[in-house]
């Protein structure tokens, strides 16, 4: 029994910021449906990687794929960000009109300048991928809970956050949720295309 308990403790330690999942979380059903959670992104205006105000007004009329990371994360984020970059490249290559929005859960350290360097280093197209900060950590925790039904929880030397990618429609409703750790992205790409085409 002691070995079993030790195993669970080790699992939580190793999983770091990836251990906490939101309602529906990364264990999405096969249809990726998130409409049933009635999640809507509230109006917001934060600061992007260029130090400019960015939020609801700039996203008006656009679908966007959103996620949460922090640049000092050493567990799930180094997988999530390249996955998002690949989705951006594939979808834009296919002519899909979609924006990408990443909210840092570590706004104190992830300054706009730092986020710009991070985005550049991962090969993001910063014309359509917006890395946001400009808020307090408790603000992004409240925002995540309201917008995505997802918790943000500071831990010792880590920050637990959602590993999902959220597809938001032009009305600000979260309509789909995808596993940001998923290595096989073709089903996600096809679902995003179908979801956007269905709503148009």
C-alpha atoms as one frame of an Amber mdcrd trajectory, in Angstrom:
protein
   0.000   0.000   0.000   2.851   2.328   0.827   4.302   1.745  -2.644   0.975
   2.662  -4.252   0.716   5.918  -2.300   4.321   6.759  -3.134   3.561   6.164
  -6.796   0.656   8.616  -6.779   2.743  11.273  -5.025   5.511  10.818  -7.591
   2.998  11.129 -10.422   1.769  14.502  -9.146   5.319  15.772  -8.672   6.433
  14.745 -12.144   3.350  16.101 -13.868   3.978  19.635 -12.538   1.728  22.281
 -14.017  -0.077  19.665 -16.045  -1.790  17.922 -13.148  -4.784  20.233 -12.831
  -7.430  19.954 -15.519 -10.541  22.032 -15.959 -14.087  20.816 -16.394 -13.923
  18.667 -19.500 -10.173  19.187 -19.351  -7.729  17.525 -21.687  -9.691  14.291
 -21.559 -12.111  15.510 -24.206 -14.724  13.229 -25.684 -14.251  12.256 -29.307
 -16.354  15.142 -30.581 -14.394  17.876 -28.731 -17.717  19.539 -27.922 -17.558
  22.366 -25.362 -20.886  24.052 -26.071 -22.512  21.973 -23.352 -20.474  23.851
 -20.721 -21.970  27.198 -21.806 -18.592  28.931 -21.612 -18.263  32.498 -22.894
 -15.154  34.669 -22.873 -15.918  37.960 -21.091 -14.860  41.242 -22.668 -11.184
  41.876 -21.981  -8.338  44.202 -22.862  -4.829  43.097 -21.907  -1.355  43.797
 -23.327   0.221  41.904 -26.220   3.863  41.104 -26.978   4.294  44.535 -28.586
   3.193  46.334 -25.443  -0.109  47.336 -27.077  -3.640  46.960 -25.776  -5.252
  43.862 -27.221  -8.509  42.128 -26.507 -12.136  41.705 -27.449 -12.252  44.673
 -29.834  -9.273  43.452 -31.846 -10.705  39.919 -32.038 -14.149  41.058 -33.147
 -15.302  39.105 -36.173 -12.630  36.425 -35.783 -12.491  32.842 -34.610  -9.532
  32.236 -32.347  -7.743  29.381 -30.642  -6.758  30.193 -27.059  -4.561  28.550
 -24.464  -2.669  29.219 -21.251   1.021  28.737 -20.621   3.946  30.359 -18.880
   7.398  30.611 -20.380   9.234  29.275 -17.318   7.141  26.088 -17.331   9.303
  22.988 -17.785   6.588  20.331 -17.957   3.626  20.662 -20.326   4.214  24.061
 -21.954   7.266  22.974 -24.002   4.895  20.520 -25.703   1.835  22.758 -25.920
   3.529  25.718 -27.592   5.093  23.803 -30.510   1.743  22.047 -30.957   0.000
  25.416 -31.192   2.666  26.655 -33.615   2.082  23.637 -35.825  -1.672  24.242
 -35.785  -1.086  27.868 -36.751   1.156  26.890 -39.665  -1.208  24.185 -40.924
  -4.418  26.183 -40.616  -3.003  29.357 -42.117  -1.419  27.268 -44.877  -4.895
  25.969 -45.663  -6.275  29.506 -45.815  -8.316  29.315 -42.603  -9.025  32.761
 -41.128  -8.246  32.239 -37.456  -6.333  34.073 -34.720  -4.289  32.537 -31.896
  -4.241  33.876 -28.340  -1.969  32.734 -25.516  -2.551  34.012 -21.981   0.377
  33.755 -19.595  -0.452  32.541 -16.095   2.809  34.093 -14.839   2.326  37.775
 -15.736   4.950  39.055 -13.303   7.809  37.337 -15.114   6.260  37.049 -18.580
   6.541  40.670 -19.644   5.561  41.723 -23.169   9.222  41.859 -24.168   9.858
  38.395 -22.792   6.767  36.991 -24.501   7.810  38.526 -27.822  11.172  36.808
 -27.610   9.485  33.558 -26.650   7.045  33.756 -29.553   9.811  34.562 -32.000
  11.929  31.662 -30.745   9.124  29.131 -31.242   8.473  30.305 -34.785   5.074
  31.893 -34.148   3.577  34.200 -36.744   3.147  37.203 -34.470   0.770  38.849
 -36.920  -1.964  36.412 -35.914  -0.640  34.914 -32.654  -0.993  37.209 -29.666
   0.842  36.536 -26.394  -0.965  38.389 -23.615  -0.038  39.705 -20.181  -0.713
  43.011 -18.431  -2.769  41.732 -15.510  -2.288  40.327 -12.018  -2.187  36.588
 -11.397  -5.452  36.624  -9.488  -7.051  38.405 -12.451  -6.023  35.706 -14.914
  -7.216  33.035 -12.475 -10.660  34.662 -12.360 -10.657  35.170 -16.111  -9.733
  31.544 -16.813 -12.444  30.283 -14.497 -15.111  32.466 -16.154 -14.008  32.092
 -19.749 -12.898  28.465 -19.916 -14.206  26.848 -16.709 -10.535  26.194 -15.956
  -8.529  26.669 -12.770  -5.192  28.440 -12.427  -3.463  27.492  -9.211  -0.013
  28.720  -8.105   2.075  25.970  -6.522   5.570  25.841  -5.082   7.892  26.513
  -8.046   5.057  25.907 -10.486   1.633  27.058 -11.665  -1.107  24.526 -12.389
  -3.198  25.436 -15.420  -5.264  23.968 -18.222  -3.499  22.137 -21.049  -6.448
  22.545 -23.432  -6.726  24.598 -26.606 -10.090  26.387 -26.799 -11.796  27.334
 -30.052 -13.788  30.545 -29.589 -16.326  31.689 -32.160 -17.052  35.217 -33.382
 -19.566  35.749 -30.571 -17.025  34.864 -27.873 -18.491  31.445 -27.097 -16.097
  28.570 -26.461 -17.366  25.922 -28.860 -14.580  23.310 -28.909 -11.780  22.119
 -26.648  -8.743  20.109 -27.708  -5.952  18.317 -25.921  -2.955  20.636 -26.195
  -0.631  17.714 -25.522  -2.018  15.657 -28.426   0.803  14.651 -30.817  -1.528
  13.621 -33.637  -2.996  16.949 -34.725  -4.689  16.054 -38.003  -8.025  15.252
 -36.275  -7.846  18.609 -34.463  -7.112  20.472 -37.692  -9.998  18.809 -39.487
 -12.372  19.451 -36.576 -11.453  23.142 -36.421 -12.100  23.494 -40.146 -15.445
  21.689 -39.856 -16.507  23.706 -36.796 -15.782  27.024 -38.504 -17.432  25.984
 -41.764 -20.512  24.731 -39.925 -21.041  28.061 -38.185 -20.523  30.189 -41.307
